[in-house]
Amino acid sequence: MDKSILQQLFEGHLRPFEEIKPNSPEHNAVKDSLGEEKEHFFKTLSGDEAERFRKLNDLYLETLEMYSYESFAYGFRLGVVLMLEALKGKDRFERSS
């Protein structure tokens, strides 16, 4: 028997954040450029400055993770509200004959 989505989430088998893997040419180009720019700064900055830059990067990634979670949670809640509204039968589609 297949496990429900709820069971998979509860047991940790379903991890939506791990499934999102942008793979467009545009995304890959930006990701590559970002990596090159970060590497440039790590090589050219002094030890203390490089450490501060690394900390800045870590803080940025932390805020990005928080924003991603909030976006996911908002989208999930919106989807649930849409489902509830659809199940209530509000704003039924009218067919023209």
C-alpha positions in Angstrom: 0.0 0.0 0.0 1.3 3.4 -0.9 1.8 5.9 1.9 -0.3 9.1 1.9 1.5 12.4 1.3 0.8 13.3 4.9 2.5 10.1 6.1 5.5 10.8 3.8 5.8 14.3 5.2 5.5 13.1 8.8 8.1 10.4 8.4 10.5 12.7 6.6 10.4 10.8 3.2 9.0 13.8 1.4 11.2 16.9 1.5 9.8 19.6 -0.9 12.8 21.9 -0.4 15.1 19.2 -1.7 13.0 18.6 -4.8 13.3 22.2 -6.1 16.2 22.1 -8.5 16.1 24.9 -11.0 17.9 23.7 -14.1 17.3 26.4 -16.8 20.2 27.8 -18.8 19.5 31.2 -17.3 19.6 29.9 -13.7 22.8 27.9 -14.4 24.5 30.9 -15.9 23.6 33.1 -12.9 24.7 30.4 -10.5 28.1 30.0 -12.3 28.6 33.8 -12.4 27.8 34.0 -8.7 30.3 31.3 -7.9 33.0 33.0 -9.9 32.4 36.4 -8.2 32.4 34.9 -4.7 35.7 33.0 -5.5 37.2 36.2 -6.8 36.5 38.1 -3.6 37.7 35.2 -1.4 41.0 35.2 -3.2 41.5 39.0 -3.2 40.4 39.9 0.3 42.7 39.7 3.3 42.1 37.0 5.9 39.8 39.2 8.1 38.0 40.7 5.2 37.5 37.3 3.6 36.0 36.0 6.9 33.6 38.9 7.1 32.6 38.4 3.5 32.0 34.7 4.2 29.9 35.7 7.2 27.9 38.1 5.0 27.4 35.3 2.5 26.2 32.9 5.2 23.8 35.5 6.6 22.4 36.1 3.1 21.9 32.4 2.6 20.1 32.2 6.0 17.7 35.0 5.0 17.1 33.4 1.6 16.2 30.1 3.4 13.8 32.0 5.7 12.2 33.7 2.7 11.9 30.4 0.8 10.1 28.8 3.7 7.7 31.7 4.0 7.0 31.6 0.3 6.4 27.8 0.5 4.1 28.1 3.5 2.1 31.0 2.0 1.7 29.0 -1.3 0.6 25.9 0.7 -1.9 27.9 2.7 -3.3 29.6 -0.4 -3.7 26.2 -2.1 -5.6 24.9 1.0 -7.9 27.9 0.9 -8.5 27.4 -2.8 -9.4 23.7 -2.2 -11.7 24.6 0.7 -13.5 27.2 -1.5 -13.8 24.7 -4.3 -15.2 22.1 -2.0 -17.8 24.5 -0.6 -19.0 25.1 -4.1 -18.6 28.9 -4.0 -18.2 30.7 -7.3 -19.4 27.6 -9.3 -18.5 27.6 -12.9 -21.5 28.2 -15.1 -21.7 26.5 -18.4 -23.3 28.3 -21.3 -25.4 26.0 -23.5 
